[in-house]
């Protein structure tokens, strides 16, 4: 038995590894998007794939997001497994008609005769000094749509395993990659083709006093806050939601039942965010376990500001610590 290659990689390199693995295993997997072939993608997530698999499987498209989304639907219904990239999440809205009205509904509309094994990839979130349309965190838009899975990796290991699972899933997945940590974190990732489970939260740290619930890039600040809270004698359980729709409510509720307190952290704006759905679920099903109200640490209900004010918008470690101190005091 051959030993799998283990590399120390960044999150964006883990995405590339997963794509290359699955394309090597399944000839029906194809990649399409703007500049994904010859240039290897704006963040280099698809670099080298065209040279390895050819232009028929790694395709540059026009600057037309509606075309990208719709072409992927046609491919998927005819036996292919397209991985369609949008350069930034802020550009995905032009393809919403195809994603929401067709990809998400295909299995239901055809009573199971057709399905859409599509992965729609998009870098998302702020923190890289980009203009506002390049810094969106609107995962809640897609989490609201029946028929879509919304998956957000927070580390190279989870990017690799979750992307493999997303490509193998028979229904459409919106796969949002937090570009703020594309190259900020490295991990040893075995290139062995092993997928991680979708629809499952990951408990990154066990604790007894408070449950910290988060996803994407905010996992980094949340883990840092949990480490600093130890100095105050506070034991934090940190949960990476990973799949924001459908939610793994069981893991979240079991943790809150143990700790009695919950702080939810996300960089998307507060109003209508995924954090509100999690808070409602806790209130409905774990109210008697709570020793304090659920607190949210989020972005503001404004457009993401330009880079000089970006850090004022994004949740900071100090904001998370302050929220935990608030719920512990009650």
DRENVEXNU-58747 format. One record per residue: residue in three letters; residue number from 1; x, y, z of N, C-alpha, C in turn. Coordinates in steps of 0.001 Angstrom, whole numbers, plus 500000, padded with zeros to 6 digits. Each point is the difference from the previous one (the first is absolute). Layout:
N
{lumse ALA NUM {X Y Z} {X Y Z} {X Y Z}}
...
This chain:
330
{lumse UNK 1 {500847 498810 500000} {499153 501190 500000} {500888 501248 500000}}
{lumse UNK 2 {499716 500927 499078} {500801 501211 499919} {499654 500950 501143}}
{lumse UNK 3 {501002 500722 500464} {499807 500974 501071} {499549 501306 499377}}
{lumse UNK 4 {498889 500601 500493} {499526 501243 499396} {500983 501144 500219}}
{lumse UNK 5 {500099 500860 499016} {500824 501193 500114} {499433 500901 501089}}
{lumse UNK 6 {500849 500469 500895} {499582 500942 501038} {500780 501284 499808}}
{lumse UNK 7 {499277 501087 499802} {500649 501284 499743} {499529 501034 500995}}
{lumse UNK 8 {500872 500935 500316} {499638 501167 500795} {499473 501041 499014}}
{lumse UNK 9 {498707 500262 500055} {499387 500835 498968} {499125 501082 500622}}
{lumse UNK 10 {499751 501018 499204} {499044 501033 500360} {498592 499564 499608}}
{lumse UNK 11 {499021 500790 500368} {498626 499650 499662} {499784 499992 498495}}
{lumse UNK 12 {500534 500999 499302} {499785 500053 498550} {500728 498844 499306}}
{lumse UNK 13 {501149 499589 500536} {500689 498840 499432} {499230 498711 500275}}
{lumse UNK 14 {499327 499936 501146} {499175 498827 500305} {498826 499892 499035}}
{lumse UNK 15 {499432 501144 499624} {498936 500002 498994} {500519 499437 498686}}
{lumse UNK 16 {501173 500433 499598} {500610 499514 498762} {500265 498499 500075}}
{lumse UNK 17 {500490 499525 501141} {500261 498574 500181} {498729 499182 499865}}
{lumse UNK 18 {498923 500484 500620} {498735 499262 499939} {499467 499945 498579}}
{lumse UNK 19 {500067 501122 499302} {499540 500009 498607} {500809 499024 499156}}
{lumse UNK 20 {501327 500043 500148} {500855 499120 499202} {499739 498533 500328}}
{lumse UNK 21 {499809 499688 501282} {499733 498602 500375} {498722 499499 499343}}
{lumse UNK 22 {498932 500778 500139} {498708 499519 499522} {499945 499966 498483}}
{lumse UNK 23 {500667 500956 499352} {500056 499960 498542} {500776 498787 499516}}
{lumse UNK 24 {501023 499600 500767} {500762 498817 499638} {499232 498708 500196}}
{lumse UNK 25 {499047 500007 500923} {499217 498803 500294} {498741 499880 499149}}
{lumse UNK 26 {499448 501148 499593} {498690 500007 499332} {500068 500922 498788}}
{lumse UNK 27 {499948 499415 498817} {500124 500791 498774} {498798 500887 499741}}
{lumse UNK 28 {498927 499819 500755} {498828 500859 499830} {500120 501328 500750}}
{lumse UNK 29 {501014 500138 500841} {500206 501254 500721} {500665 500998 499062}}
{lumse UNK 30 {499371 501154 499830} {500542 501062 499153} {500003 501306 500786}}
{lumse UNK 31 {500887 500891 499625} {500148 501293 500670} {499757 501095 498978}}
{lumse UNK 32 {499213 500995 500381} {499751 501125 499105} {499887 501295 500788}}
{lumse UNK 33 {500315 501095 499340} {499913 501309 500637} {500894 500995 499300}}
{lumse UNK 34 {500014 501193 500524} {500774 501088 499402} {501477 499877 500391}}
{lumse UNK 35 {500848 499823 499004} {501460 499944 500186} {500467 498787 500801}}
{lumse UNK 36 {499185 498946 500095} {500397 498841 500800} {500991 499093 499268}}
{lumse UNK 37 {500062 500093 498676} {500814 499063 499223} {501404 500540 499766}}
{lumse UNK 38 {500147 500886 499047} {501325 500486 499616} {500712 500716 501143}}
{lumse UNK 39 {499262 500814 500757} {500621 500771 501081} {499943 499303 501356}}
{lumse UNK 40 {499252 498927 500112} {499942 499280 501264} {499166 500653 501077}}
{lumse UNK 41 {499116 500912 499613} {499106 500633 500969} {500598 501237 500628}}
{lumse UNK 42 {499141 500908 500429} {500478 501264 500559} {500806 499777 501275}}
{lumse UNK 43 {499671 498951 500771} {500756 499665 501199} {500887 498765 499804}}
{lumse UNK 44 {500115 499524 498757} {500848 498856 499644} {499464 498683 500541}}
{lumse UNK 45 {498711 499931 500240} {499406 498772 500531} {499967 498883 498963}}
{lumse UNK 46 {500027 500340 498720} {499911 498984 498937} {501283 499912 499185}}
{lumse UNK 47 {501089 500526 500533} {501255 500017 499252} {500443 498564 499708}}
{lumse UNK 48 {500430 499783 498777} {500525 498699 499590} {498964 498997 499541}}
{lumse UNK 49 {498729 500278 500205} {498975 499010 499654} {499823 499884 498487}}
{lumse UNK 50 {500066 501112 499303} {499845 499945 498542} {501138 499204 499375}}
{lumse UNK 51 {501222 500209 500486} {501153 499290 499455} {499880 498494 500260}}
{lumse UNK 52 {499398 499641 501119} {499902 498586 500361} {498817 499310 499339}}
{lumse UNK 53 {498850 500696 499908} {498773 499330 499560} {499469 500504 498656}}
{lumse UNK 54 {500586 501059 499463} {499608 500450 498666} {498894 501029 499997}}
{lumse UNK 55 {499901 500698 498867} {499059 501121 499915} {498545 499549 499928}}
{lumse UNK 56 {499741 498722 499698} {498614 499528 499967} {499440 499780 501405}}
{lumse UNK 57 {500874 499898 500984} {499532 499780 501366} {500275 501190 500911}}
{lumse UNK 58 {500798 500939 499560} {500268 501226 500761} {499790 501159 499040}}
{lumse UNK 59 {498884 500685 500143} {499519 500911 498961} {499893 501443 500487}}
{lumse UNK 60 {500649 500894 499294} {499789 501424 500211} {498668 500410 499378}}
{lumse UNK 61 {499260 500816 500704} {498714 500474 499514} {500050 501500 499755}}
{lumse UNK 62 {499024 500533 499291} {499871 501458 499938} {499687 500579 501385}}
{lumse UNK 63 {500104 501310 500117} {499640 500680 501238} {498476 500080 500075}}
{lumse UNK 64 {499384 498886 500326} {498535 499891 499970} {499577 498981 501050}}
{lumse UNK 65 {499719 500498 501208} {499696 499095 501113} {498705 499228 499779}}
{lumse UNK 66 {499021 500596 499359} {498762 499284 499722} {500264 498822 499063}}
{lumse UNK 67 {500883 500214 499037} {500386 498919 499084} {500723 498890 500762}}
{lumse UNK 68 {500908 500363 500903} {500755 499000 500763} {499047 499132 500817}}
{lumse UNK 69 {499075 500663 500719} {499065 499263 500855} {499073 499116 499184}}
{lumse UNK 70 {499494 500531 498875} {499051 499251 499187} {500646 498869 499226}}
{lumse UNK 71 {501205 500233 499488} {500713 498944 499294} {500269 498823 500931}}
{lumse UNK 72 {500319 500316 501252} {500243 498931 500978} {498742 499167 500221}}
{lumse UNK 73 {498843 500627 500001} {498740 499255 500145} {499833 499028 498834}}
{lumse UNK 74 {500208 500490 498782} {499875 499128 498836} {500986 498846 500036}}
{lumse UNK 75 {501230 500283 500364} {501014 498942 500103} {499591 498947 501020}}
{lumse UNK 76 {499550 500470 501168} {499694 499083 501099} {498827 499084 499671}}
{lumse UNK 77 {499006 500517 499314} {498839 499169 499673} {500325 498949 498944}}
{lumse UNK 78 {501142 500156 499334} {500372 499074 498928} {501188 499113 500378}}
{lumse UNK 79 {500276 499885 501299} {500970 499013 500446} {501357 500512 500412}}
{lumse UNK 80 {500275 501277 499793} {501275 500559 500439} {499902 500472 501448}}
{lumse UNK 81 {501145 500320 500582} {500054 500530 501368} {500785 501306 499962}}
{lumse UNK 82 {499346 501082 499630} {500717 501267 499848} {500343 500653 501334}}
{lumse UNK 83 {501190 500579 500048} {500409 500869 501104} {500167 501383 499387}}
{lumse UNK 84 {499052 500864 500285} {499943 501316 499368} {500502 501059 500974}}
{lumse UNK 85 {500971 500773 499577} {500569 501030 500874} {499464 501378 499640}}
{lumse UNK 86 {499598 500734 501027} {499767 501436 499889} {501206 500682 500625}}
{lumse UNK 87 {500530 501017 499337} {501261 500579 500470} {499884 500562 501415}}
{lumse UNK 88 {498863 500606 500315} {499722 500508 501338} {498523 499787 500288}}
{lumse UNK 89 {499659 499857 501279} {498601 499790 500350} {499129 501175 499546}}
{lumse UNK 90 {500583 501198 499988} {499234 501172 499577} {499574 499968 498556}}
{lumse UNK 91 {500559 499061 499213} {499629 499878 498589} {498970 498893 499775}}
{lumse UNK 92 {499637 499286 501042} {499167 498810 499828} {498533 500348 499747}}
{lumse UNK 93 {499617 501222 500328} {498571 500346 499940} {499444 499947 498584}}
{lumse UNK 94 {500845 500243 499015} {499529 499910 498612} {499599 498576 499640}}
{lumse UNK 95 {500510 499012 500741} {499644 498608 499747} {498913 499465 500909}}
{lumse UNK 96 {499418 500847 500839} {499019 499533 500986} {498784 499344 499358}}
{lumse UNK 97 {499560 500521 498867} {498829 499429 499331} {500224 498525 499693}}
{lumse UNK 98 {501164 499683 499461} {500304 498616 499648} {500188 499131 501248}}
{lumse UNK 99 {500667 500540 501013} {500286 499225 501208} {498726 499725 500791}}
{lumse UNK 100 {499201 501042 500197} {498818 499886 500859} {498828 499346 499281}}
{lumse UNK 101 {499753 500421 498767} {498800 499539 499292} {500190 498688 499254}}
{lumse UNK 102 {501233 499613 499743} {500241 498798 499207} {500849 498961 500730}}
{lumse UNK 103 {501232 500353 500375} {500859 499006 500663} {499358 499467 501275}}
{lumse UNK 104 {499515 500897 500847} {499447 499579 501290} {498699 499220 499855}}
{lumse UNK 105 {499279 500185 498901} {498661 499412 499841} {499966 498795 499062}}
{lumse UNK 106 {501117 499683 499374} {499963 499012 498929} {499499 498635 500473}}
{lumse UNK 107 {500501 499527 501142} {499579 498691 500483} {498504 499995 500298}}
{lumse UNK 108 {499502 501062 500638} {498576 500070 500324} {499149 500155 498751}}
{lumse UNK 109 {500468 500859 499101} {499212 500297 498800} {499812 498762 499126}}
{lumse UNK 110 {501027 499161 499942} {499924 498814 499140} {499642 498745 500794}}
{lumse UNK 111 {499603 500173 501254} {499617 498885 500881} {501109 498946 500067}}
{lumse UNK 112 {501244 500506 500095} {501145 499119 500168} {500601 499468 498725}}
{lumse UNK 113 {499409 500330 498849} {500544 499484 498735} {501340 500642 499678}}
{lumse UNK 114 {500139 501283 500295} {501247 500710 499769} {500483 500593 501319}}
{lumse UNK 115 {501295 500127 500129} {500543 500701 501166} {501210 500817 499557}}
{lumse UNK 116 {500497 500828 500900} {501038 500965 499638} {501216 499873 500911}}
{lumse UNK 117 {500931 499102 499681} {501225 499905 500792} {500990 501102 499631}}
{lumse UNK 118 {499685 501213 500439} {500805 501183 499685} {500653 500505 501272}}
{lumse UNK 119 {501235 500481 499886} {500602 500811 501061} {500213 501394 499439}}
{lumse UNK 120 {499361 500982 500632} {500239 501403 499675} {501003 500542 501007}}
{lumse UNK 121 {501240 500220 499562} {501048 500513 500875} {500076 501510 499915}}
{lumse UNK 122 {500277 500637 501141} {500213 501450 499991} {500839 500403 501204}}
{lumse UNK 123 {501062 500785 499798} {500675 500634 501120} {499037 501014 500641}}
{lumse UNK 124 {499997 500071 501325} {499071 500940 500627} {500615 500613 501247}}
{lumse UNK 125 {499378 501078 500463} {500424 500658 501227} {500998 501117 499764}}
{lumse UNK 126 {500203 500780 501064} {500916 501137 499927} {501375 499650 500515}}
{lumse UNK 127 {500799 501072 500204} {501294 499832 500631} {501191 500020 499086}}
{lumse UNK 128 {499794 500239 498685} {501163 500014 499091} {500137 501356 499292}}
{lumse UNK 129 {499348 501027 500536} {500096 501354 499450} {499449 500092 498580}}
{lumse UNK 130 {498936 499268 499738} {499370 500019 498679} {498835 500996 499994}}
{lumse UNK 131 {499499 500371 498836} {498800 500847 499941} {498786 499260 500556}}
{lumse UNK 132 {498923 500747 500210} {498833 499448 500709} {499395 498790 499300}}
{lumse UNK 133 {499881 499978 498689} {499375 498873 499312} {500888 498750 500013}}
{lumse UNK 134 {501217 500150 500493} {500909 498870 500113} {500083 499486 501428}}
{lumse UNK 135 {499185 500527 500906} {500138 499703 501425} {498681 499569 500638}}
{lumse UNK 136 {499115 499423 499197} {498669 499640 500482} {500028 498785 500927}}
{lumse UNK 137 {499069 499995 500971} {499760 498825 500848} {498491 499800 500079}}
{lumse UNK 138 {499444 499482 498927} {498534 499892 499906} {499567 498536 499914}}
{lumse UNK 139 {500624 499165 500827} {499657 498580 499996} {498550 499742 500375}}
{lumse UNK 140 {499398 500919 500778} {498617 499809 500426} {499034 500006 498820}}
{lumse UNK 141 {500346 500696 498913} {499140 499994 498814} {499797 498575 499493}}
{lumse UNK 142 {501083 499243 499943} {499940 498648 499462} {499508 499002 501036}}
{lumse UNK 143 {500286 500266 501277} {499516 499113 501060} {498473 499991 500061}}
{lumse UNK 144 {499376 501022 499481} {498535 500101 500022} {499336 499194 498887}}
{lumse UNK 145 {500787 499483 499056} {499431 499365 498807} {499935 498491 500181}}
{lumse UNK 146 {498789 499412 500035} {499904 498533 500035} {500653 499387 498760}}
{lumse UNK 147 {500685 498900 500197} {500658 499329 498884} {501455 500342 499830}}
{lumse UNK 148 {500493 500999 500755} {501413 500367 499947} {500690 499618 501300}}
{lumse UNK 149 {501208 499494 499904} {500881 499893 501145} {500957 501175 499967}}
{lumse UNK 150 {500325 500514 501173} {500938 501114 500089} {501119 499581 500945}}
{lumse UNK 151 {501207 499874 499444} {501135 499446 500728} {501112 501047 500037}}
{lumse UNK 152 {500606 500162 501185} {501039 501016 500187} {501166 499376 500772}}
{lumse UNK 153 {501113 499719 499340} {501148 499443 500716} {500724 501079 500798}}
{lumse UNK 154 {500702 499571 501049} {500711 500955 500851} {501475 499661 500154}}
{lumse UNK 155 {500470 498979 499294} {501397 499598 500100} {500356 499187 498764}}
{lumse UNK 156 {501292 499812 499735} {500386 499179 498846} {499444 498582 500063}}
{lumse UNK 157 {500043 499357 501163} {499492 498634 500110} {498516 499929 499679}}
{lumse UNK 158 {499237 500963 500513} {498564 499957 499726} {499696 500443 498573}}
{lumse UNK 159 {500802 500878 499438} {499799 500367 498598} {500172 498787 499097}}
{lumse UNK 160 {501026 499216 500252} {500261 498811 499190} {498875 498983 500144}}
{lumse UNK 161 {499691 499622 501229} {499008 498949 500226} {498591 500411 499640}}
{lumse UNK 162 {499640 501247 500287} {498639 500449 499702} {499787 500223 498506}}
{lumse UNK 163 {501042 500460 499294} {499838 500185 498556} {499842 498655 499305}}
{lumse UNK 164 {500744 498990 500425} {499807 498661 499439} {498568 499524 500216}}
{lumse UNK 165 {499493 500201 501219} {498627 499586 500303} {498998 500782 499168}}
{lumse UNK 166 {500259 501288 499797} {499087 500833 499219} {499932 499535 498552}}
{lumse UNK 167 {501152 499678 499412} {500012 499548 498607} {499270 498664 499858}}
{lumse UNK 168 {500113 499154 500992} {499356 498676 499952} {498531 500052 500363}}
{lumse UNK 169 {499531 501118 500511} {498605 500119 500401} {499105 500086 498763}}
{lumse UNK 170 {498847 499324 499991} {499166 499995 498793} {499173 501266 499780}}
{lumse UNK 171 {500049 500919 500937} {499208 501233 499896} {500910 501220 500096}}
{lumse UNK 172 {499512 501177 499629} {500865 501180 499916} {500514 500462 501358}}
{lumse UNK 173 {501249 500407 499993} {500662 500515 501195} {500594 501362 499673}}
{lumse UNK 174 {499702 500986 500837} {500673 501293 499933} {501177 499921 500965}}
{lumse UNK 175 {501203 500053 499474} {501226 499771 500773} {500733 501327 500101}}
{lumse UNK 176 {499955 500594 501180} {500528 501348 500209} {501339 499926 500720}}
{lumse UNK 177 {501020 500566 499377} {501360 499893 500506} {500436 501334 500604}}
{lumse UNK 178 {500304 500022 501299} {500366 501269 500660} {501383 500472 499567}}
{lumse UNK 179 {500016 500945 499084} {501273 500381 499378} {500942 500690 500970}}
{lumse UNK 180 {499484 500530 501109} {500865 500631 501006} {501015 499012 500558}}
{lumse UNK 181 {499663 498711 499998} {500936 498995 500512} {500463 499041 498902}}
{lumse UNK 182 {499855 500414 498739} {500488 499171 498896} {501459 499583 500220}}
{lumse UNK 183 {500817 500954 500443} {501428 499719 500162} {500505 500323 501410}}
{lumse UNK 184 {499083 500247 500919} {500387 500405 501359} {500276 498810 500903}}
{lumse UNK 185 {499495 498826 499642} {500119 498810 500844} {500511 498848 499148}}
{lumse UNK 186 {500918 499200 500547} {500444 498782 499320} {499750 498799 500907}}
{lumse UNK 187 {499759 498856 499380} {499790 498744 500716} {500563 498852 499171}}
{lumse UNK 188 {500323 498921 500673} {500374 498771 499300} {498727 499311 499522}}
{lumse UNK 189 {499896 499818 498703} {498793 499410 499415} {500392 498770 499185}}
{lumse UNK 190 {499572 498807 500420} {500246 498802 499185} {499180 500056 498716}}
{lumse UNK 191 {500677 499827 498879} {499297 500016 498716} {499535 498575 499686}}
{lumse UNK 192 {498975 499571 500750} {499556 498606 499926} {498565 499837 499506}}
{lumse UNK 193 {499360 501108 499617} {498637 499905 499476} {498936 499757 501040}}
{lumse UNK 194 {500316 500144 501277} {499015 499772 501058} {499173 501257 500232}}
{lumse UNK 195 {498695 499865 499835} {499084 501120 500191} {499630 500140 501468}}
{lumse UNK 196 {499588 501188 500363} {499420 500256 501316} {498487 500046 499857}}
{lumse UNK 197 {499261 499739 501062} {498543 499991 499882} {499424 501408 499832}}
{lumse UNK 198 {499034 500104 499117} {499204 501218 499903} {498921 499984 501082}}
{lumse UNK 199 {499355 501143 500182} {498864 500127 500930} {500413 499681 501430}}
{lumse UNK 200 {501274 500229 500335} {500524 499643 501314} {500850 501133 500546}}
{lumse UNK 201 {499759 500365 501257} {500872 500949 500685} {501251 499288 500502}}
{lumse UNK 202 {501089 500737 500142} {501241 499468 500523} {500316 500681 501329}}
{lumse UNK 203 {500135 499221 501043} {500370 500550 501305} {501518 500096 500042}}
{lumse UNK 204 {500505 501224 499975} {501437 500233 499914} {500661 500048 501366}}
{lumse UNK 205 {499203 500312 501000} {500540 500119 501353} {498887 499686 500979}}
{lumse UNK 206 {500275 499184 500987} {498999 499654 501002} {500073 500977 501166}}
{lumse UNK 207 {498846 500309 500581} {499949 500917 501129} {498720 499830 500780}}
{lumse UNK 208 {499922 500675 501152} {498869 499803 500911} {499191 501255 500288}}
{lumse UNK 209 {500571 501193 499736} {499367 501226 500477} {499185 500738 498944}}
{lumse UNK 210 {500407 499919 498743} {499309 500734 498938} {500266 499304 498669}}
{lumse UNK 211 {499012 500016 499131} {500143 499462 498645} {500207 501153 499026}}
{lumse UNK 212 {501115 499960 499293} {500280 500999 498963} {499730 499360 498645}}
{lumse UNK 213 {499050 500551 499250} {499540 499431 498738} {500403 500926 498864}}
{lumse UNK 214 {500682 499471 499006} {500492 500847 498928} {500267 499171 498758}}
{lumse UNK 215 {500496 500646 498937} {500353 499314 498750} {500897 500909 499174}}
{lumse UNK 216 {500630 499405 498996} {500839 500774 499090} {501209 500609 500683}}
{lumse UNK 217 {500391 501187 499528} {501200 500649 500521} {499878 500346 501469}}
{lumse UNK 218 {498791 500245 500484} {499826 500386 501400} {500382 498890 500974}}
{lumse UNK 219 {500177 498785 499504} {500495 498925 500857} {501350 500381 500602}}
{lumse UNK 220 {500824 500702 499237} {501330 500365 500486} {499910 500926 501201}}
{lumse UNK 221 {499229 501068 499891} {499854 500929 501135} {499314 499332 501188}}
{lumse UNK 222 {499064 499109 499713} {499275 499326 501078} {500924 499080 500787}}
{lumse UNK 223 {500859 499275 499319} {500960 499143 500687} {500994 500829 500817}}
{lumse UNK 224 {500421 501138 499456} {500899 500880 500744} {499315 500526 501261}}
{lumse UNK 225 {498726 500368 499865} {499252 500484 501163} {499875 498913 501056}}
{lumse UNK 226 {499730 498767 499564} {499874 498885 500945} {501297 499779 500766}}
{lumse UNK 227 {501130 500146 499325} {501294 499839 500660} {500221 501085 501044}}
{lumse UNK 228 {499669 501234 499657} {500187 501098 500946} {499036 499928 501166}}
{lumse UNK 229 {498821 499435 499775} {499010 499892 501080} {500427 499004 501072}}
{lumse UNK 230 {500897 499072 499647} {500502 499066 501000} {500662 500757 501147}}
{lumse UNK 231 {500668 501118 499677} {500665 500810 501020} {499000 500576 501011}}
{lumse UNK 232 {498736 500117 499576} {498952 500484 500893} {499238 498854 500661}}
{lumse UNK 233 {500481 498792 499774} {499338 498849 500593} {498748 499554 499280}}
{lumse UNK 234 {499837 500427 498738} {498811 499665 499221} {500347 498900 499008}}
{lumse UNK 235 {499275 498900 500055} {500196 498860 499109} {498985 500069 498867}}
{lumse UNK 236 {500496 500198 498769} {499123 500212 498845} {499974 498782 499102}}
{lumse UNK 237 {498812 499631 499565} {499853 498977 498965} {499844 500719 498666}}
{lumse UNK 238 {500840 499673 499027} {499992 500683 498703} {499470 499046 498943}}
{lumse UNK 239 {498956 500443 499306} {499366 499175 498967} {500068 500710 498658}}
{lumse UNK 240 {500549 499308 499021} {500020 500459 498609} {498771 499414 499313}}
{lumse UNK 241 {499063 500847 499626} {498745 499525 499407} {500255 499290 498665}}
{lumse UNK 242 {500886 500556 499178} {500462 499407 498728} {498899 499926 498934}}
{lumse UNK 243 {498921 499293 500257} {498849 500000 499090} {498922 500869 500636}}
{lumse UNK 244 {499807 501202 499456} {499021 500908 500613} {498576 499691 499559}}
{lumse UNK 245 {499858 499188 498954} {498679 499511 499621} {500173 498694 499235}}
{lumse UNK 246 {499376 498903 500474} {499186 499909 501207} {500863 499975 501267}}
{lumse UNK 247 {499467 500553 501068} {500727 500109 501255} {499999 498680 500771}}
{lumse UNK 248 {501127 499712 500593} {500114 498877 500931} {499574 500515 501378}}
{lumse UNK 249 {498713 500100 500197} {499481 500561 501254} {500318 499123 501203}}
{lumse UNK 250 {500070 498703 499792} {500220 499092 501125} {501315 500298 500718}}
{lumse UNK 251 {501069 500182 499232} {501291 500304 500612} {499950 501323 500750}}
{lumse UNK 252 {499366 500992 499409} {499910 501318 500639} {499197 499937 501290}}
{lumse UNK 253 {498874 499328 499960} {499126 499935 501175} {500625 499183 501122}}
{lumse UNK 254 {500701 498932 499645} {500669 499196 501029} {501080 500806 500700}}
{lumse UNK 255 {500718 500820 499249} {501040 500821 500605} {499400 501045 500930}}
{lumse UNK 256 {498939 500659 499557} {499366 501019 500833} {499387 499372 501254}}
{lumse UNK 257 {499480 498786 499878} {499460 499308 501173} {501092 499771 501033}}
{lumse UNK 258 {501240 499803 499540} {501132 499768 500902} {500502 501291 500639}}
{lumse UNK 259 {500122 501070 499184} {500629 501230 500495} {499007 501005 500572}}
{lumse UNK 260 {498781 500009 499467} {498985 500939 500477} {500103 501388 499422}}
{lumse UNK 261 {500975 500223 499143} {500185 501342 499423} {500466 499862 498553}}
{lumse UNK 262 {499642 500979 499172} {500387 499944 498592} {500322 501390 499479}}
{lumse UNK 263 {501119 500093 499271} {500372 501211 499266} {500218 499585 498555}}
{lumse UNK 264 {499346 500686 499084} {500067 499684 498575} {500808 501091 499301}}
{lumse UNK 265 {500954 499607 499179} {500911 500948 499366} {499957 499822 498487}}
{lumse UNK 266 {499669 501063 499270} {500144 499976 498536} {500231 501399 499483}}
{lumse UNK 267 {500690 500097 498848} {500318 501317 499471} {498896 500571 499120}}
{lumse UNK 268 {499038 499206 499596} {498863 500520 499248} {499207 500962 500871}}
{lumse UNK 269 {499222 500855 499362} {499207 500953 500776} {499009 499250 500896}}
{lumse UNK 270 {499540 500674 501053} {499206 499347 501031} {498591 499649 499520}}
{lumse UNK 271 {499342 500931 499311} {498589 499835 499656} {499795 498828 499042}}
{lumse UNK 272 {499226 499007 500438} {499695 498865 499140} {501160 499062 499767}}
{lumse UNK 273 {501046 500084 500799} {501162 499153 499817} {499760 498574 500461}}
{lumse UNK 274 {500918 499103 499645} {499890 498611 500426} {500046 499912 501521}}
{lumse UNK 275 {500700 500928 500636} {500040 500018 501454} {498633 500166 500630}}
{lumse UNK 276 {499125 500735 499343} {498643 500182 500519} {499232 498685 499976}}
{lumse UNK 277 {500197 499197 498966} {499351 498693 499913} {500515 499073 501096}}
{lumse UNK 278 {501296 500041 500241} {500574 499167 501064} {499467 500439 501355}}
{lumse UNK 279 {499952 501312 500224} {499487 500513 501271} {498543 499601 500208}}
{lumse UNK 280 {499202 500053 498931} {498593 499599 500102} {499876 498520 500325}}
{lumse UNK 281 {500844 499179 499382} {499968 498561 500280} {500337 499717 501460}}
{lumse UNK 282 {500986 500719 500533} {500365 499819 501406} {498856 500435 500906}}
{lumse UNK 283 {499357 501129 499661} {498886 500494 500812} {498820 499036 499978}}
{lumse UNK 284 {499759 499375 498858} {498871 499082 499863} {500235 498665 500704}}
{lumse UNK 285 {501249 499509 499926} {500248 498621 500422} {500908 499854 501219}}
{lumse UNK 286 {500652 501087 500406} {500913 499889 501140} {499794 501136 500998}}
{lumse UNK 287 {498813 500584 500004} {499749 501178 500843} {500222 499693 501481}}
{lumse UNK 288 {499556 498851 500446} {500110 499661 501420} {501438 499669 500398}}
{lumse UNK 289 {500857 499780 499021} {501412 499752 500293} {500801 501289 500127}}
{lumse UNK 290 {499468 501104 499494} {500748 501255 499959} {500083 500658 501371}}
{lumse UNK 291 {501186 500458 500348} {500199 500788 501208} {500127 501492 499684}}
{lumse UNK 292 {500031 500315 498715} {500095 501394 499550} {499464 500072 498587}}
{lumse UNK 293 {499560 501193 499552} {499542 500134 498618} {501120 499707 499001}}
{lumse UNK 294 {499631 499535 498831} {500962 499806 498918} {500474 501372 499513}}
{lumse UNK 295 {501292 500127 499768} {500578 501257 499528} {500634 499770 498637}}
{lumse UNK 296 {499836 500972 499099} {500611 499918 498671} {501091 501062 499849}}
{lumse UNK 297 {501115 499611 499415} {501073 500915 499618} {500071 499947 498482}}
{lumse UNK 298 {499654 501091 499342} {499832 499970 498547} {500568 501260 499351}}
{lumse UNK 299 {499947 500000 498671} {500220 501234 499278} {498812 500929 500187}}
{lumse UNK 300 {500084 501162 499411} {498942 501001 500144} {499015 499924 498835}}
{lumse UNK 301 {498836 500573 500200} {498981 500021 498951} {500274 501145 499029}}
{lumse UNK 302 {501168 499958 499425} {500432 500985 499015} {500749 499273 498891}}
{lumse UNK 303 {500250 500696 498917} {500888 499478 498964} {501402 499866 500598}}
{lumse UNK 304 {500693 498925 499655} {501384 499857 500430} {500792 501240 499604}}
{lumse UNK 305 {500647 500674 500947} {500721 501236 499668} {501272 499723 499215}}
{lumse UNK 306 {500575 501062 499458} {501276 499865 499315} {501100 499689 501013}}
{lumse UNK 307 {501182 499671 499495} {501009 499320 500814} {500425 500761 501243}}
{lumse UNK 308 {499921 501340 499992} {500475 500749 501174} {499123 499738 501222}}
{lumse UNK 309 {498750 499606 499775} {499080 499725 501110} {499613 498528 500112}}
{lumse UNK 310 {500684 499154 499247} {499650 498582 499965} {500060 499358 501387}}
{lumse UNK 311 {501072 500277 500737} {500171 499365 501307} {498958 500471 501002}}
{lumse UNK 312 {499477 501196 499799} {498936 500481 500882} {498705 499237 499756}}
{lumse UNK 313 {499848 499442 498814} {498797 499242 499651} {500114 498546 500450}}
{lumse UNK 314 {501156 499396 499814} {500168 498571 500267} {500065 499732 501505}}
{lumse UNK 315 {499374 498914 500479} {500099 499637 501422} {501451 499763 500403}}
{lumse UNK 316 {500369 500567 501137} {501356 499873 500516} {500028 499065 501215}}
{lumse UNK 317 {501183 499539 500349} {500152 499140 501174} {499445 500694 501236}}
{lumse UNK 318 {500276 501290 500128} {499517 500746 501170} {498478 500047 500050}}
{lumse UNK 319 {499343 500061 498854} {498532 500003 499962} {499446 498670 500516}}
{lumse UNK 320 {500639 498910 499629} {499540 498673 500429} {500194 499845 501504}}
{lumse UNK 321 {501156 500431 500489} {500270 499918 501438} {498985 500814 500790}}
{lumse UNK 322 {499700 501201 499514} {499023 500862 500677} {498618 499341 500040}}
{lumse UNK 323 {499619 499341 498907} {498703 499315 499960} {499956 498843 500993}}
{lumse UNK 324 {501102 499245 500083} {500059 498883 500959} {499935 500536 501419}}
{lumse UNK 325 {500720 501063 500297} {499954 500594 501340} {498571 500431 500358}}
{lumse UNK 326 {499284 500464 498990} {498609 500415 500221} {499125 498828 500407}}
{lumse UNK 327 {500100 498881 499292} {499126 498862 500319} {500452 499272 501254}}
{lumse UNK 328 {501305 500033 500300} {500478 499360 501217} {499541 500767 501245}}
{lumse UNK 329 {499875 501307 499863} {499624 500844 501145} {498542 499827 500392}}
{lumse UNK 330 {499180 499468 499121} {498565 499894 500281} {499681 498727 500784}}
